[in-house]
């Protein structure tokens, strides 16, 4: 009788393990299928084998690929979005990188003014979202940059537009941020 009880107990443990495994496998399948979703209507996916990420942009924007960088450009309004990643020499957070990036920009442009900084996420990873303006003498631009630090790499997604067309594209950029996926 003792052997029968032990066999029955082992069978119940195996049954519970099998159920847990099936639930876990189903959850993984759902997550994978959600992460590979099609872009919403009016958008297309930007991807390149040299990048370990993808994002969606408006279908009517021109796209270009450079090793490690994706770009989308509205030829009518001259709004531009670039996304790229690079490895860092040392472990660095998004805020640390922003300070270096900001110092470079301050040395490049006549004027640079940060108007807002907030925390956001990029594909579920905490990121820094910075809103700023730059002036290059005759031209000025409104910009947003989302910076994310992940596994020793910095990921940057930057939107740039002239002050008179900037508001036309802020919702599109928000959708681009939301569509960003790590591969």
One Martini backbone bead per residue (centre of mass of N, CA, C, O) as a GRO file, in nm:
protein
  183
    1UNK     BB    1   0.058   0.064  -0.020
    2UNK     BB    2   0.296   0.255  -0.003
    3UNK     BB    3   0.376   0.237  -0.302
    4UNK     BB    4   0.113   0.347  -0.417
    5UNK     BB    5   0.121   0.624  -0.276
    6UNK     BB    6   0.393   0.718  -0.393
    7UNK     BB    7   0.309   0.698  -0.691
    8UNK     BB    8   0.069   0.895  -0.672
    9UNK     BB    9   0.232   1.138  -0.574
   10UNK     BB   10   0.424   1.159  -0.818
   11UNK     BB   11   0.200   1.203  -1.025
   12UNK     BB   12   0.097   1.473  -0.905
   13UNK     BB   13   0.362   1.629  -0.932
   14UNK     BB   14   0.388   1.592  -1.239
   15UNK     BB   15   0.119   1.726  -1.311
   16UNK     BB   16   0.182   2.005  -1.189
   17UNK     BB   17   0.437   2.055  -1.360
   18UNK     BB   18   0.299   2.036  -1.636
   19UNK     BB   19   0.107   2.273  -1.592
   20UNK     BB   20   0.319   2.489  -1.536
   21UNK     BB   21   0.461   2.458  -1.808
   22UNK     BB   22   0.219   2.523  -1.990
   23UNK     BB   23   0.168   2.808  -1.881
   24UNK     BB   24   0.450   2.920  -1.943
   25UNK     BB   25   0.448   2.864  -2.248
   26UNK     BB   26   0.199   3.036  -2.311
   27UNK     BB   27   0.312   3.305  -2.210
   28UNK     BB   28   0.553   3.315  -2.403
   29UNK     BB   29   0.388   3.309  -2.663
   30UNK     BB   30   0.237   3.571  -2.615
   31UNK     BB   31   0.482   3.759  -2.589
   32UNK     BB   32   0.603   3.702  -2.867
   33UNK     BB   33   0.353   3.779  -3.038
   34UNK     BB   34   0.339   4.075  -2.932
   35UNK     BB   35   0.637   4.171  -3.017
   36UNK     BB   36   0.549   4.093  -3.341
   37UNK     BB   37   0.378   4.315  -3.434
   38UNK     BB   38   0.200   4.497  -3.628
   39UNK     BB   39   0.157   4.777  -3.762
   40UNK     BB   40  -0.022   5.029  -3.770
   41UNK     BB   41  -0.211   5.210  -3.944
   42UNK     BB   42   0.021   5.415  -4.129
   43UNK     BB   43   0.260   5.212  -4.073
   44UNK     BB   44   0.611   5.123  -4.050
   45UNK     BB   45   0.890   4.916  -4.035
   46UNK     BB   46   1.201   4.953  -3.879
   47UNK     BB   47   1.490   4.775  -4.007
   48UNK     BB   48   1.812   4.609  -3.931
   49UNK     BB   49   2.073   4.388  -3.897
   50UNK     BB   50   2.258   4.613  -3.737
   51UNK     BB   51   2.007   4.603  -3.547
   52UNK     BB   52   1.853   4.543  -3.207
   53UNK     BB   53   1.602   4.701  -3.343
   54UNK     BB   54   1.267   4.843  -3.360
   55UNK     BB   55   1.033   5.055  -3.553
   56UNK     BB   56   0.774   5.284  -3.609
   57UNK     BB   57   0.650   5.464  -3.899
   58UNK     BB   58   0.535   5.654  -4.115
   59UNK     BB   59   0.456   5.559  -4.437
   60UNK     BB   60   0.539   5.855  -4.577
   61UNK     BB   61   0.818   5.812  -4.490
   62UNK     BB   62   1.142   5.824  -4.521
   63UNK     BB   63   1.411   5.586  -4.542
   64UNK     BB   64   1.715   5.493  -4.357
   65UNK     BB   65   2.037   5.319  -4.362
   66UNK     BB   66   2.278   5.265  -4.116
   67UNK     BB   67   2.507   5.142  -3.944
   68UNK     BB   68   2.315   5.129  -3.651
   69UNK     BB   69   2.091   5.310  -3.818
   70UNK     BB   70   1.776   5.476  -3.806
   71UNK     BB   71   1.567   5.655  -4.051
   72UNK     BB   72   1.320   5.924  -4.057
   73UNK     BB   73   1.140   6.129  -4.317
   74UNK     BB   74   0.974   6.433  -4.371
   75UNK     BB   75   0.970   6.605  -4.665
   76UNK     BB   76   0.763   6.829  -4.609
   77UNK     BB   77   0.854   6.911  -4.290
   78UNK     BB   78   1.141   6.809  -4.198
   79UNK     BB   79   1.117   6.567  -4.025
   80UNK     BB   80   1.311   6.374  -3.773
   81UNK     BB   81   1.425   6.029  -3.716
   82UNK     BB   82   1.652   5.871  -3.489
   83UNK     BB   83   1.815   5.542  -3.446
   84UNK     BB   84   2.051   5.422  -3.195
   85UNK     BB   85   2.346   5.221  -3.111
   86UNK     BB   86   2.595   5.175  -2.841
   87UNK     BB   87   2.878   5.105  -2.695
   88UNK     BB   88   3.030   5.116  -2.383
   89UNK     BB   89   3.310   5.134  -2.191
   90UNK     BB   90   3.113   5.197  -1.960
   91UNK     BB   91   2.895   5.196  -1.727
   92UNK     BB   92   2.585   5.369  -1.821
   93UNK     BB   93   2.354   5.596  -1.782
   94UNK     BB   94   2.125   5.803  -1.916
   95UNK     BB   95   2.203   6.060  -1.754
   96UNK     BB   96   2.506   6.049  -1.807
   97UNK     BB   97   2.487   6.065  -2.113
   98UNK     BB   98   2.332   6.329  -2.138
   99UNK     BB   99   2.553   6.512  -2.027
  100UNK     BB  100   2.750   6.459  -2.259
  101UNK     BB  101   2.563   6.531  -2.494
  102UNK     BB  102   2.497   6.818  -2.403
  103UNK     BB  103   2.789   6.926  -2.413
  104UNK     BB  104   2.822   6.883  -2.717
  105UNK     BB  105   2.585   7.062  -2.804
  106UNK     BB  106   2.677   7.328  -2.668
  107UNK     BB  107   2.937   7.332  -2.866
  108UNK     BB  108   2.769   7.337  -3.148
  109UNK     BB  109   2.557   7.540  -3.060
  110UNK     BB  110   2.453   7.849  -2.992
  111UNK     BB  111   2.184   7.711  -2.868
  112UNK     BB  112   2.069   7.540  -2.561
  113UNK     BB  113   1.741   7.422  -2.441
  114UNK     BB  114   1.606   7.282  -2.167
  115UNK     BB  115   1.253   7.211  -2.097
  116UNK     BB  116   1.254   6.883  -2.040
  117UNK     BB  117   1.242   6.609  -1.793
  118UNK     BB  118   1.177   6.249  -1.815
  119UNK     BB  119   1.039   5.957  -1.739
  120UNK     BB  120   1.056   5.646  -1.917
  121UNK     BB  121   1.006   5.405  -2.180
  122UNK     BB  122   1.187   5.137  -2.360
  123UNK     BB  123   1.064   4.848  -2.395
  124UNK     BB  124   1.043   4.850  -2.057
  125UNK     BB  125   1.282   5.050  -2.021
  126UNK     BB  126   1.430   5.271  -1.852
  127UNK     BB  127   1.414   5.625  -1.936
  128UNK     BB  128   1.511   5.929  -2.098
  129UNK     BB  129   1.324   6.236  -2.151
  130UNK     BB  130   1.413   6.500  -2.379
  131UNK     BB  131   1.353   6.850  -2.406
  132UNK     BB  132   1.458   7.069  -2.683
  133UNK     BB  133   1.657   7.342  -2.806
  134UNK     BB  134   1.807   7.466  -3.115
  135UNK     BB  135   2.069   7.689  -3.240
  136UNK     BB  136   2.217   7.790  -3.580
  137UNK     BB  137   2.119   8.089  -3.618
  138UNK     BB  138   1.904   8.056  -3.872
  139UNK     BB  139   1.844   7.784  -3.728
  140UNK     BB  140   1.577   7.600  -3.566
  141UNK     BB  141   1.500   7.344  -3.308
  142UNK     BB  142   1.296   7.085  -3.208
  143UNK     BB  143   1.345   6.839  -2.942
  144UNK     BB  144   1.374   6.476  -2.888
  145UNK     BB  145   1.510   6.246  -2.636
  146UNK     BB  146   1.570   5.898  -2.600
  147UNK     BB  147   1.732   5.729  -2.324
  148UNK     BB  148   1.899   5.403  -2.305
  149UNK     BB  149   2.012   5.157  -2.076
  150UNK     BB  150   2.154   4.836  -2.207
  151UNK     BB  151   2.386   4.610  -2.169
  152UNK     BB  152   2.620   4.839  -2.240
  153UNK     BB  153   2.407   5.023  -2.390
  154UNK     BB  154   2.305   5.286  -2.603
  155UNK     BB  155   1.983   5.430  -2.664
  156UNK     BB  156   1.859   5.637  -2.941
  157UNK     BB  157   1.580   5.872  -2.977
  158UNK     BB  158   1.531   6.127  -3.234
  159UNK     BB  159   1.354   6.438  -3.258
  160UNK     BB  160   1.321   6.669  -3.544
  161UNK     BB  161   1.203   7.017  -3.576
  162UNK     BB  162   1.054   7.276  -3.661
  163UNK     BB  163   0.866   7.497  -3.489
  164UNK     BB  164   0.622   7.495  -3.716
  165UNK     BB  165   0.616   7.143  -3.723
  166UNK     BB  166   0.637   6.994  -3.452
  167UNK     BB  167   0.331   6.943  -3.362
  168UNK     BB  168   0.263   6.753  -3.611
  169UNK     BB  169   0.473   6.505  -3.467
  170UNK     BB  170   0.441   6.419  -3.163
  171UNK     BB  171   0.248   6.174  -3.188
  172UNK     BB  172   0.429   6.007  -3.372
  173UNK     BB  173   0.665   5.985  -3.174
  174UNK     BB  174   0.512   5.842  -2.954
  175UNK     BB  175   0.457   5.587  -3.130
  176UNK     BB  176   0.755   5.518  -3.174
  177UNK     BB  177   0.823   5.464  -2.883
  178UNK     BB  178   0.602   5.242  -2.837
  179UNK     BB  179   0.725   5.054  -3.085
  180UNK     BB  180   0.974   4.991  -2.954
  181UNK     BB  181   1.212   4.709  -3.011
  182UNK     BB  182   1.377   4.451  -2.892
  183UNK     BB  183   1.553   4.164  -3.036
   0.00000   0.00000   0.00000
